[in-house]
């Protein structure tokens, strides 16, 4: 009985990993094609958005696979989901903040 539970858990874990890797490879492929046509300045902002999209796609895969196998287990992913959303929000806010110039007054005397 214990052997069957271990095999089911291993199959479930492999399903997570397989779907996450597939989704991330798809995003990387599309992003690398788009980056080849971008200018140097916009590549930094685009890379930040790529990281956010990977985080959100990973979250969607985790939630969808969890919901497919066991809907009641979705409550166990709540803390991780909130953390991923906060992290993605910080990255997006970091791309929006503009650097302010600091002016120094030089005293001549």
Buried (B, 14 or more C-beta within 10 A) or exposed (E): EEEEEEEEEEEBEEBBEEBBEEBBEEBEEEBEEEEEEBEEEEEEEBBBBBBBBBBBBBBEBBBEBBEEEEEEEEEEBEEEEEEBEEEBEEBEEEEEEEEEEEEEEEEEE
